[in-house]
Every structure is written in structure tokens, then in C-alpha cells.
């Protein structure tokens, strides 16, 4: 399974970014997909996940600002991040789970700074 994430970069506080993660090599429509992040010196934490049925779960810290979505026709999951804060600075990892199979993407760096 390959998870190719893109869309990270440098953005000012209050700005927006959209992350994408394209999956290949495994069933997509039945999978749980999501995003985690890891800030320097911190543990990896859940940002948002979306089930195969479209049920979405968000970390409290991003509720109302981030939106996760999936396009099963494109085998891609997205994370729209609005009103970004400096605390959102982290490496963002794409996550795939189906039964006992779990995979992580390589991560894409998001830096929120003025």
C-alpha cells in the first residue's frame, strides 16, 4: 500500500491549506482514512478520520476549522484546514486502516508562521 500525501507548506496564521492523500495498492472505499499530526517534541495525535460510510471524527482542537473528506473514485482523502494557528504546525500523516491492515504515509510538513 502506498499513501502519497501532498499539500503541506508555509502559511500565515489565519490562512488555509488543503492536504491530499492518494492511496494505491489496497481497497479504498471500505477503509477508514484519516490524518494524524506530530509536532516537534510531541506525540503523534489524531486530527481527523472518516469511515467508509462517511462518518467523521475530529480532534477538539480542530473542530470547526478543519474538514476531512474522501473521494472513493479517486482513492483520495483530503483535509481542508482553515483559520490555521501556529499550534497547527506539525508533520501531517495520512492514515489507512482496513481490518488488521494499517499503513501510514510519509508525512507532509505544515508550518504556520508569520
C-alpha positions in Angstrom: 0.0 0.0 0.0 1.3 3.4 -0.9 0.0 6.7 0.6 1.1 9.8 -1.2 0.4 12.9 0.7 0.8 16.4 -0.6 -0.3 20.0 0.0 1.8 21.0 3.0 3.7 24.2 3.1 4.2 27.5 4.9 1.1 29.6 5.6 0.4 32.6 7.8 -1.8 32.4 10.8 -5.5 32.6 9.7 -4.6 31.1 6.4 -5.8 27.9 4.7 -4.2 24.8 3.2 -5.6 21.6 1.7 -3.9 18.3 2.2 -4.4 15.4 -0.2 -3.5 11.7 0.2 -3.8 9.3 -2.7 -3.9 5.7 -1.8 -2.9 2.8 -4.1 -2.4 -0.9 -3.7 -5.3 -1.6 -1.4 -9.1 -1.4 -1.2 -10.0 2.1 -0.6 -13.8 2.5 -0.4 -14.1 0.1 2.6 -11.2 1.6 4.5 -11.0 4.0 7.4 -8.9 7.0 6.3 -7.6 9.8 8.3 -4.9 12.3 9.3 -2.7 12.4 12.3 0.0 15.0 13.1 3.1 15.2 15.1 4.6 18.5 16.3 8.3 18.7 17.4 8.8 17.1 20.7 5.2 15.9 20.9 3.5 12.5 20.3 1.6 11.8 17.2 -2.1 12.7 17.6 -5.3 12.2 15.7 -6.5 15.1 13.7 -9.5 13.6 11.8 -10.7 10.3 10.4 -13.5 9.4 8.1 -15.1 5.9 7.9 -16.1 4.1 4.8 -19.7 5.2 5.5 -18.7 8.8 5.7 -18.8 9.3 9.5 -16.2 11.9 10.5 -14.4 12.4 13.8 -12.3 15.4 14.7 -9.9 16.3 17.4 -11.4 19.0 19.6 -8.6 21.4 18.7 -9.6 21.4 15.0 -13.3 21.2 15.2 -15.0 23.9 13.2 -11.7 24.7 11.4 -10.7 21.5 9.6 -12.8 19.4 7.3 -12.0 15.8 6.2 -13.5 14.3 3.1 -12.9 11.4 0.8 -13.3 10.7 -2.9 -13.6 7.0 -3.4 -13.5 7.4 -7.2 -10.0 8.9 -6.9 -8.9 6.8 -3.9 -8.1 10.1 -2.2 -8.7 11.6 1.2 -8.5 15.4 1.8 -8.0 17.7 4.8 -9.2 21.2 4.3 -7.6 23.4 7.0 -8.9 26.8 7.6 -8.1 29.5 10.2 -4.8 27.9 10.8 -2.9 28.6 14.1 0.7 28.4 15.0 -0.2 25.4 17.1 -1.2 23.6 14.0 2.4 23.4 12.9 3.4 19.8 12.6 4.1 17.0 10.2 0.8 15.6 9.0 0.5 11.9 8.3 -2.1 10.1 6.2 -3.6 7.0 7.8 -5.2 3.9 6.2 -6.9 1.1 8.1 -8.9 -1.9 6.9 -9.3 -4.7 9.4 -5.8 -5.6 10.7 -4.0 -3.6 8.0 -2.7 -0.2 8.9 -0.5 2.0 6.9 1.0 5.5 7.2 2.1 7.9 4.6 5.5 9.6 4.8 4.1 12.9 6.1 3.8 16.4 4.8 5.1 19.4 6.8 2.7 22.2 7.6 4.2 25.3 9.1 2.0 28.2 10.3 4.1 31.2 10.9 4.1 35.0 10.3 
